[in-house]
Amino acid sequence: MLKKCVVATFVAFVLGGCTSSQFVQTNVQSASQPGVEIYISNELPQRAYDVIGHIETSGWVFTSHETLLDGLRERAKKASADAVIKTEFKYFSHGFSSLPYVEGIAVKWK
């Protein structure tokens, strides 16, 4: 009986007591290293664009949002995109954990 209580307490602590917070500053670029611009959620660019397509990149349990954005930028560069709009961070369930991914719409400036 004691063993079951210890296991139940441990499971409740692990599943219910963990949080994490992240801050990711987007569109920080130097003139010598131009890159793909990222527009989070409903933020939209003030210039005209054509949609190239949907783009996403995923990570593992401890992948940071910044690392996900780096992957998204690299994938967007390969697609010749100038920016990614409507970017959103999401998680999908994988066993007892959630795996992070980021998705958005790749665009090319007109």
TALINKA-V723030 format. One record per residue. N is the residue number from 1. RES is the residue in three letters. SS is DSSP state (h for helix, s for strand, l for the rest). NEAR is the number of other ideal C-beta (glycine too) atoms within 8 Angstrom. Layout:
# TALINKA-V723030
n=N res=RES ss=SS near=NEAR
n=N res=RES ss=SS near=NEAR
This chain:
# TALINKA-V723030
n=1 res=MET ss=l near=4
n=2 res=LEU ss=h near=5
n=3 res=LYS ss=h near=6
n=4 res=LYS ss=h near=7
n=5 res=CYS ss=h near=8
n=6 res=VAL ss=h near=8
n=7 res=VAL ss=h near=8
n=8 res=ALA ss=h near=8
n=9 res=THR ss=h near=8
n=10 res=PHE ss=h near=8
n=11 res=VAL ss=h near=8
n=12 res=ALA ss=h near=9
n=13 res=PHE ss=h near=8
n=14 res=VAL ss=h near=8
n=15 res=LEU ss=h near=7
n=16 res=GLY ss=h near=6
n=17 res=GLY ss=l near=7
n=18 res=CYS ss=l near=6
n=19 res=THR ss=l near=4
n=20 res=SER ss=l near=4
n=21 res=SER ss=l near=4
n=22 res=GLN ss=l near=7
n=23 res=PHE ss=l near=4
n=24 res=VAL ss=l near=7
n=25 res=GLN ss=l near=5
n=26 res=THR ss=l near=9
n=27 res=ASN ss=l near=6
n=28 res=VAL ss=l near=4
n=29 res=GLN ss=l near=8
n=30 res=SER ss=s near=4
n=31 res=ALA ss=l near=5
n=32 res=SER ss=l near=3
n=33 res=GLN ss=s near=6
n=34 res=PRO ss=l near=4
n=35 res=GLY ss=l near=7
n=36 res=VAL ss=l near=11
n=37 res=GLU ss=s near=11
n=38 res=ILE ss=s near=13
n=39 res=TYR ss=s near=14
n=40 res=ILE ss=s near=7
n=41 res=SER ss=l near=7
n=42 res=ASN ss=l near=4
n=43 res=GLU ss=l near=6
n=44 res=LEU ss=l near=7
n=45 res=PRO ss=l near=9
n=46 res=GLN ss=l near=3
n=47 res=ARG ss=l near=6
n=48 res=ALA ss=l near=4
n=49 res=TYR ss=s near=12
n=50 res=ASP ss=s near=6
n=51 res=VAL ss=s near=7
n=52 res=ILE ss=s near=11
n=53 res=GLY ss=s near=7
n=54 res=HIS ss=s near=7
n=55 res=ILE ss=s near=15
n=56 res=GLU ss=s near=10
n=57 res=THR ss=s near=11
n=58 res=SER ss=s near=9
n=59 res=GLY ss=l near=11
n=60 res=TRP ss=l near=5
n=61 res=VAL ss=l near=6
n=62 res=PHE ss=l near=4
n=63 res=THR ss=l near=9
n=64 res=SER ss=l near=8
n=65 res=HIS ss=h near=10
n=66 res=GLU ss=h near=8
n=67 res=THR ss=h near=9
n=68 res=LEU ss=h near=16
n=69 res=LEU ss=h near=13
n=70 res=ASP ss=h near=8
n=71 res=GLY ss=h near=11
n=72 res=LEU ss=h near=17
n=73 res=ARG ss=h near=12
n=74 res=GLU ss=h near=9
n=75 res=ARG ss=h near=11
n=76 res=ALA ss=h near=13
n=77 res=LYS ss=h near=10
n=78 res=LYS ss=h near=6
n=79 res=ALA ss=l near=10
n=80 res=SER ss=l near=6
n=81 res=ALA ss=l near=13
n=82 res=ASP ss=l near=8
n=83 res=ALA ss=s near=14
n=84 res=VAL ss=s near=16
n=85 res=ILE ss=s near=12
n=86 res=LYS ss=s near=9
n=87 res=THR ss=s near=14
n=88 res=GLU ss=s near=9
n=89 res=PHE ss=s near=9
n=90 res=LYS ss=s near=8
n=91 res=TYR ss=s near=8
n=92 res=PHE ss=s near=7
n=93 res=SER ss=s near=7
n=94 res=HIS ss=s near=6
n=95 res=GLY ss=l near=4
n=96 res=PHE ss=l near=2
n=97 res=SER ss=s near=7
n=98 res=SER ss=s near=8
n=99 res=LEU ss=s near=12
n=100 res=PRO ss=s near=12
n=101 res=TYR ss=s near=13
n=102 res=VAL ss=s near=16
n=103 res=GLU ss=s near=9
n=104 res=GLY ss=s near=15
n=105 res=ILE ss=s near=11
n=106 res=ALA ss=s near=14
n=107 res=VAL ss=s near=14
n=108 res=LYS ss=s near=10
n=109 res=TRP ss=s near=8
n=110 res=LYS ss=l near=6
